[in-house]
Amino acid sequence: MDKIEYWTDLAKYDLETAKAMLNSKRYLYVGFMCHQAIEKILKAYYVKTKTDNPPYTHNLTLLAEKADLYVNMTEKQKDFLDFLEPLNIEARYPMAKDKLLQILTDEKCAELIKLTENELTWIIKKL
């Protein structure tokens, strides 16, 4: 399996995990897994464009910039990255768990999954 396929498969797996977390109402982990899915598909894109291993970072904007994808993103896509960014840390170290759970409602998590699917599809088409 090549590196692009490796990262793409992991991204798809993480998206399916986000859906499972939504079904079990584990909302903190929906956000975390959506972040993970986007992080991994950005790493796949980085490998394609740079033919090198992706940087060791969880920063979605930085990954998109380093992969030369950020300049092609819409403001809505950039805003989506900004929304996902803190969900990576907060799910692992939920200092503001109650506040996050007010934001990550069932409806918001369903929307996050849809946006993640759209973003994955958009980037996969570019691979």
BALOBA-1460 file (C-alpha; in Angstrom, 3 decimals):
// residues 127
<rec num="1" residu="m" x="0.000" y="0.000" z="0.000"/>
<rec num="2" residu="d" x="1.400" y="3.390" z="-0.891"/>
<rec num="3" residu="k" x="1.472" y="6.329" z="1.534"/>
<rec num="4" residu="i" x="-1.367" y="8.228" z="-0.148"/>
<rec num="5" residu="e" x="-3.631" y="5.187" z="0.081"/>
<rec num="6" residu="y" x="-2.511" y="4.606" z="3.679"/>
<rec num="7" residu="w" x="-3.504" y="8.138" z="4.798"/>
<rec num="8" residu="t" x="-6.713" y="8.085" z="2.735"/>
<rec num="9" residu="d" x="-7.834" y="4.770" z="4.220"/>
<rec num="10" residu="l" x="-7.182" y="6.077" z="7.741"/>
<rec num="11" residu="a" x="-9.163" y="9.256" z="6.983"/>
<rec num="12" residu="k" x="-12.148" y="7.237" z="5.790"/>
<rec num="13" residu="y" x="-11.914" y="4.966" z="8.822"/>
<rec num="14" residu="d" x="-11.900" y="7.989" z="11.143"/>
<rec num="15" residu="l" x="-14.969" y="9.412" z="9.412"/>
<rec num="16" residu="e" x="-16.807" y="6.124" z="9.950"/>
<rec num="17" residu="t" x="-15.718" y="6.230" z="13.597"/>
<rec num="18" residu="a" x="-17.145" y="9.769" z="13.878"/>
<rec num="19" residu="k" x="-20.472" y="8.401" z="12.611"/>
<rec num="20" residu="a" x="-20.371" y="5.615" z="15.203"/>
<rec num="21" residu="m" x="-19.668" y="8.192" z="17.910"/>
<rec num="22" residu="l" x="-22.666" y="10.239" z="16.739"/>
<rec num="23" residu="n" x="-24.880" y="7.146" z="16.912"/>
<rec num="24" residu="s" x="-23.711" y="6.486" z="20.477"/>
<rec num="25" residu="k" x="-24.024" y="10.203" z="21.371"/>
<rec num="26" residu="r" x="-20.312" y="10.533" z="22.247"/>
<rec num="27" residu="y" x="-20.219" y="14.081" z="20.911"/>
<rec num="28" residu="l" x="-16.726" y="15.081" z="22.073"/>
<rec num="29" residu="y" x="-15.362" y="12.231" z="20.009"/>
<rec num="30" residu="v" x="-17.391" y="13.147" z="16.934"/>
<rec num="31" residu="g" x="-15.445" y="16.405" z="16.765"/>
<rec num="32" residu="f" x="-12.162" y="14.661" z="17.523"/>
<rec num="33" residu="m" x="-12.656" y="12.020" z="14.821"/>
<rec num="34" residu="c" x="-13.735" y="14.619" z="12.254"/>
<rec num="35" residu="h" x="-10.521" y="16.486" z="13.034"/>
<rec num="36" residu="q" x="-8.553" y="13.260" z="12.655"/>
<rec num="37" residu="a" x="-10.193" y="12.464" z="9.309"/>
<rec num="38" residu="i" x="-9.341" y="15.885" z="7.886"/>
<rec num="39" residu="e" x="-5.831" y="15.778" z="9.326"/>
<rec num="40" residu="k" x="-5.158" y="12.440" z="7.647"/>
<rec num="41" residu="i" x="-6.581" y="13.399" z="4.266"/>
<rec num="42" residu="l" x="-4.459" y="16.557" z="4.358"/>
<rec num="43" residu="k" x="-1.456" y="14.357" z="5.051"/>
<rec num="44" residu="a" x="-2.391" y="12.205" z="2.027"/>
<rec num="45" residu="y" x="-2.532" y="15.346" z="-0.095"/>
<rec num="46" residu="y" x="0.801" y="16.515" z="1.309"/>
<rec num="47" residu="v" x="2.414" y="13.196" z="0.356"/>
<rec num="48" residu="k" x="1.013" y="13.539" z="-3.167"/>
<rec num="49" residu="t" x="2.203" y="17.092" z="-3.727"/>
<rec num="50" residu="k" x="5.509" y="16.952" z="-1.866"/>
<rec num="51" residu="t" x="6.448" y="13.266" z="-2.317"/>
<rec num="52" residu="d" x="7.704" y="13.342" z="1.251"/>
<rec num="53" residu="n" x="6.405" y="12.323" z="4.647"/>
<rec num="54" residu="p" x="3.949" y="14.838" z="6.094"/>
<rec num="55" residu="p" x="5.027" y="17.031" z="8.990"/>
<rec num="56" residu="y" x="4.366" y="15.841" z="12.525"/>
<rec num="57" residu="t" x="1.603" y="18.272" z="13.371"/>
<rec num="58" residu="h" x="-2.103" y="18.253" z="14.181"/>
<rec num="59" residu="n" x="-2.517" y="21.834" z="12.955"/>
<rec num="60" residu="l" x="-4.947" y="21.593" z="10.034"/>
<rec num="61" residu="t" x="-4.265" y="25.055" z="8.644"/>
<rec num="62" residu="l" x="-0.514" y="24.466" z="8.733"/>
<rec num="63" residu="l" x="-0.919" y="21.122" z="6.957"/>
<rec num="64" residu="a" x="-3.125" y="22.679" z="4.285"/>
<rec num="65" residu="e" x="-0.636" y="25.517" z="3.807"/>
<rec num="66" residu="k" x="2.407" y="23.229" z="3.617"/>
<rec num="67" residu="a" x="0.593" y="21.011" z="1.105"/>
<rec num="68" residu="d" x="-0.185" y="24.106" z="-1.035"/>
<rec num="69" residu="l" x="-3.905" y="23.421" z="-0.690"/>
<rec num="70" residu="y" x="-4.906" y="26.307" z="1.584"/>
<rec num="71" residu="v" x="-4.708" y="28.880" z="-1.235"/>
<rec num="72" residu="n" x="-7.327" y="26.880" z="-3.161"/>
<rec num="73" residu="m" x="-9.774" y="26.663" z="-0.262"/>
<rec num="74" residu="t" x="-12.871" y="28.772" z="0.084"/>
<rec num="75" residu="e" x="-13.423" y="30.920" z="3.161"/>
<rec num="76" residu="k" x="-16.051" y="28.400" z="4.274"/>
<rec num="77" residu="q" x="-13.489" y="25.586" z="4.072"/>
<rec num="78" residu="k" x="-10.943" y="27.664" z="5.999"/>
<rec num="79" residu="d" x="-13.565" y="28.449" z="8.649"/>
<rec num="80" residu="f" x="-14.297" y="24.736" z="8.922"/>
<rec num="81" residu="l" x="-10.611" y="24.033" z="9.625"/>
<rec num="82" residu="d" x="-10.654" y="26.766" z="12.267"/>
<rec num="83" residu="f" x="-13.704" y="25.192" z="13.922"/>
<rec num="84" residu="l" x="-12.174" y="21.712" z="13.945"/>
<rec num="85" residu="e" x="-8.762" y="22.824" z="15.178"/>
<rec num="86" residu="p" x="-9.422" y="22.953" z="18.947"/>
<rec num="87" residu="l" x="-11.506" y="19.763" z="18.899"/>
<rec num="88" residu="n" x="-8.349" y="17.699" z="18.572"/>
<rec num="89" residu="i" x="-6.932" y="18.886" z="21.885"/>
<rec num="90" residu="e" x="-10.200" y="19.346" z="23.750"/>
<rec num="91" residu="a" x="-11.344" y="15.784" z="23.134"/>
<rec num="92" residu="r" x="-8.133" y="14.409" z="24.591"/>
<rec num="93" residu="y" x="-7.858" y="16.936" z="27.409"/>
<rec num="94" residu="p" x="-11.425" y="18.157" z="27.937"/>
<rec num="95" residu="m" x="-10.830" y="21.147" z="30.210"/>
<rec num="96" residu="a" x="-13.946" y="22.817" z="28.875"/>
<rec num="97" residu="k" x="-16.019" y="19.665" z="28.454"/>
<rec num="98" residu="d" x="-19.316" y="21.219" z="29.559"/>
<rec num="99" residu="k" x="-18.843" y="24.224" z="27.291"/>
<rec num="100" residu="l" x="-17.943" y="21.985" z="24.361"/>
<rec num="101" residu="l" x="-20.945" y="19.771" z="24.940"/>
<rec num="102" residu="q" x="-23.172" y="22.859" z="24.684"/>
<rec num="103" residu="i" x="-21.700" y="23.476" z="21.225"/>
<rec num="104" residu="l" x="-21.470" y="19.852" z="20.086"/>
<rec num="105" residu="t" x="-25.146" y="19.024" z="19.998"/>
<rec num="106" residu="d" x="-26.558" y="16.121" z="18.019"/>
<rec num="107" residu="e" x="-27.456" y="18.509" z="15.190"/>
<rec num="108" residu="k" x="-24.045" y="20.220" z="15.197"/>
<rec num="109" residu="c" x="-22.266" y="16.867" z="15.163"/>
<rec num="110" residu="a" x="-24.393" y="15.650" z="12.243"/>
<rec num="111" residu="e" x="-23.448" y="18.861" z="10.418"/>
<rec num="112" residu="l" x="-19.766" y="18.330" z="11.274"/>
<rec num="113" residu="i" x="-19.891" y="14.859" z="9.774"/>
<rec num="114" residu="k" x="-21.517" y="16.177" z="6.598"/>
<rec num="115" residu="l" x="-18.909" y="18.935" z="6.274"/>
<rec num="116" residu="t" x="-16.139" y="16.419" z="6.917"/>
<rec num="117" residu="e" x="-17.533" y="14.135" z="4.206"/>
<rec num="118" residu="n" x="-17.666" y="17.054" z="1.775"/>
<rec num="119" residu="e" x="-14.098" y="18.080" z="2.574"/>
<rec num="120" residu="l" x="-12.815" y="14.519" z="2.270"/>
<rec num="121" residu="t" x="-14.533" y="14.099" z="-1.092"/>
<rec num="122" residu="w" x="-13.117" y="17.414" z="-2.354"/>
<rec num="123" residu="i" x="-9.555" y="16.508" z="-1.373"/>
<rec num="124" residu="i" x="-9.824" y="12.887" z="-2.580"/>
<rec num="125" residu="k" x="-10.848" y="14.165" z="-6.024"/>
<rec num="126" residu="k" x="-7.596" y="16.149" z="-6.055"/>
<rec num="127" residu="l" x="-5.546" y="13.049" z="-5.284"/>
